[in-house]
Amino acid sequence: MESLERFARSKLDDLAAQSLKRTLAETDRYGPTEARRDGRDVISFCCNDYLNLSHHPQVIDAAVEATRRFGVGSGASRLVTGNHPLFADLEARLARYKEAEDAVVFGSGYLTNIGIIPSLIRPDDLIVADEYCHACLFAGSQISHAKLLIFRHNDLAHCAELLARHRQDHPHCLILTDGVFSMDGDLAPVTELVDLAEAHDAWLMTDDAHGLGVIAGGKGSSFVTGKKARVPLQMGTLSKAVGVYGGYLCASKPVIDLIKTRARSFIYTTGLPPGSVAACIAALELIENHPELVAKPMQKARRFTRALNLPDPESCIVPLILGDPDIALAASQDLIEQGFLVTAIRPPTVPPGTARLRFTFTAEHRDTDIDRLVEAVRPHMPRPQDGAA
Ligand SMILES: *Cc1c(COP(=O)(O)O)cnc(C)c1O
């Protein structure tokens, strides 16, 4: 036992020395954008609840009603007795909205990715992934034991080069990208990746955790041209703009049927609670029927970037890269003291030397709060900006 504690303590000391130790801070999110931390009221600019649906009365009512009707937990894996009637409704709705034949819902986005990839890809296959893909795409890739090649971020030529060199040595090939990159907020060149994938008989999978409910009128990164790009594997989460919890894959019927019978993180885990599924259905209904709501997070993000002379945002995630973890932590601390919750993102979540503040903008942020945030951030800008005092 002593060696175990010694091991844990020395690991923690190492991380603390590099300002890389993580700690949980209790955060009471008592309103759509309001939170209390350490007894201080703050406006959160770091939730992924882009439409504030986690606090929407209709979404909450749906969760409460379903909980009363079906109970708080689903009781078992969906393949045993956990497949309550709400799943069929949610999956049909997702498939229709994403213009796919079918959909499957998992317990979370992370579980979705670690389930899908090894179900489709075997050890002798190839995976080609953008270097900034979310951690759970890499986790799923590792579980598959396939050969994994990384292309430089959004670099189509590099991706093409890897495919040209290695594709023919493997029976199947999966291309992985985030639709919206979670720490940089930029979009993947989805249409071009579709062409590249098709030219090499590779399967393209996009992780649209930050696209659903925000990008292309809410339909996500496969729809930026106004028409659905031929992405055969559209994955996403129900934990961000949808405001609840869960993950999904939209794809053709045979692919979805295969995933339901093969994905270990679908089979060997309990189904989502009925209240969560009902809340997702209510939230998707709001997303589909309220384009004015869906448009808001981008308007708020633009107000912020324009005031600071930053490039126009591609999503409602805006990074401010500060470099050193200590600098990012100090900036985050200063903002908290001024009433704004903005987390510092450090390696290994982002590459070394690119620690940053990651701002997220949501529908219900007040313009006056954004303007106050701008003034609080100005002194932390990495170099003098035009128009700055
Ligand atoms: C948050 C996130 C996930 C994980 O989704 P959860 O539902 O939170 O497990 C997966 N991919 C990306 C790109 C994400 O940002």
The ligand as a Gaussian input file, in Angstrom:
#p B3LYP/6-31G(d) Opt

LIG

0 1
 C      -17.081000      16.852000     -25.254000
 C      -16.608000      16.109000     -26.433000
 C      -16.764000      14.724000     -26.522000
 C      -17.272000      13.900000     -25.374000
 O      -18.641000      14.042000     -25.227000
 P      -19.304000      13.746000     -23.814000
 O      -20.749000      13.616000     -24.138000
 O      -18.992000      14.907000     -22.944000
 O      -18.699000      12.479000     -23.314000
 C      -16.392000      14.110000     -27.697000
 N      -15.862000      14.803000     -28.708000
 C      -15.687000      16.125000     -28.654000
 C      -15.102000      16.843000     -29.823000
 C      -16.034000      16.821000     -27.507000
 O      -15.831000      18.131000     -27.431000

